Amino acid sequence: MMAQTMQWKESRVTYEEETGVYRIDRDTSEPLSTNVVLSIAAIEDTRPTRLPPLAQTIDPDALNTVFDCSEDAILSFSYAGYRVTVDALGSLEIVSLDDAQPLH
């Protein structure tokens, strides 16, 4: 599983140092919830099973389907010390809560 996390980081995670934003090249063959967990595990250099269950923060099934109903939705939530933002175009951005700007 750690090899999968490292491969995910190398192939899908880009860090923008000037903004402190991790941008994720989503794997559309995987549910959005899986993308979130694998991305944060990669950022943290840990196994996904060492992160808290995503369901303690947001309903994974709802997260996976929320954008089926809207073409202009944006959703932000906190998970495992990060603010995760997803938009209807499939953009996935992750920012450390230590670096995050307050939501307005």
C-alpha positions as CSV (number, residue, x, y, z in Angstrom):
1,M,0.0,0.0,0.0
2,M,2.9,2.4,0.7
3,A,4.2,1.8,-2.9
4,Q,0.7,2.9,-4.2
5,T,0.9,6.0,-2.0
6,M,4.4,6.9,-3.3
7,Q,3.3,6.3,-6.9
8,W,0.2,8.4,-6.4
9,K,2.4,11.3,-5.1
10,E,4.9,11.1,-7.9
11,S,2.2,10.9,-10.7
12,R,-0.7,12.9,-9.3
13,V,0.3,15.4,-6.7
14,T,1.9,18.8,-7.6
15,Y,2.8,21.3,-4.9
16,E,2.8,25.0,-5.6
17,E,5.3,26.4,-3.0
18,E,4.2,30.1,-3.5
19,T,0.6,29.4,-2.7
20,G,1.0,26.3,-0.4
21,V,-1.6,24.4,-2.5
22,Y,-1.4,20.8,-3.5
23,R,-3.1,20.2,-6.8
24,I,-4.2,16.7,-7.6
25,D,-4.5,15.2,-11.1
26,R,-7.6,13.1,-10.2
27,D,-7.9,9.5,-11.2
28,T,-11.4,9.5,-12.7
29,S,-11.4,5.7,-12.6
30,E,-11.5,5.9,-8.8
31,P,-14.2,7.5,-6.6
32,L,-13.5,11.1,-5.5
33,S,-13.4,9.9,-1.9
34,T,-10.5,7.5,-2.8
35,N,-8.7,10.4,-4.5
36,V,-8.9,12.5,-1.4
37,V,-7.6,9.8,1.0
38,L,-4.8,8.7,-1.4
39,S,-3.8,12.3,-2.0
40,I,-3.5,13.2,1.7
41,A,-1.8,9.9,2.5
42,A,0.7,10.8,-0.3
43,I,1.2,14.3,1.0
44,E,1.8,12.9,4.5
45,D,4.0,10.0,3.3
46,T,1.8,7.6,5.2
47,R,-0.5,4.7,4.5
48,P,-4.2,5.6,3.9
49,T,-5.2,3.3,6.7
50,R,-3.3,5.5,9.1
51,L,-5.6,8.5,8.4
52,P,-8.8,8.9,10.2
53,P,-11.8,7.5,8.4
54,L,-13.1,10.0,5.8
55,A,-16.7,9.2,7.0
56,Q,-15.9,11.0,10.3
57,T,-15.7,14.2,8.3
58,I,-18.0,13.8,5.2
59,D,-20.2,11.1,3.8
60,P,-18.0,9.5,1.1
61,D,-21.0,8.4,-0.9
62,A,-22.4,11.9,-0.9
63,L,-19.0,13.3,-1.9
64,N,-18.7,10.8,-4.8
65,T,-22.1,11.9,-6.2
66,V,-22.5,15.6,-5.3
67,F,-21.2,16.9,-8.6
68,D,-23.6,14.7,-10.6
69,C,-26.4,17.1,-9.9
70,S,-24.6,20.4,-10.4
71,E,-22.3,21.9,-13.1
72,D,-21.1,24.8,-10.9
73,A,-20.7,23.2,-7.4
74,I,-17.7,23.9,-5.2
75,L,-17.3,22.0,-2.0
76,S,-14.7,22.6,0.7
77,F,-14.2,20.5,3.9
78,S,-11.5,19.8,6.4
79,Y,-10.0,16.4,6.7
80,A,-6.9,15.1,8.5
81,G,-5.4,18.6,9.0
82,Y,-6.1,19.9,5.5
83,R,-8.7,21.9,3.7
84,V,-9.9,20.0,0.6
85,T,-11.7,21.9,-2.2
86,V,-13.4,20.2,-5.1
87,D,-15.2,21.8,-8.0
88,A,-17.6,20.5,-10.6
89,L,-14.8,20.4,-13.2
90,G,-13.0,17.9,-11.1
91,S,-10.3,20.2,-9.7
92,L,-9.0,18.9,-6.4
93,E,-6.9,21.2,-4.2
94,I,-5.5,20.5,-0.8
95,V,-4.1,23.0,1.6
96,S,-2.7,22.5,5.1
97,L,-5.0,24.0,7.6
98,D,-1.9,25.8,9.0
99,D,-1.6,27.6,5.7
100,A,-5.2,27.9,4.7
101,Q,-7.0,31.2,4.3
102,P,-10.3,31.4,6.2
103,L,-13.4,30.4,4.2
104,H,-15.7,33.4,3.6
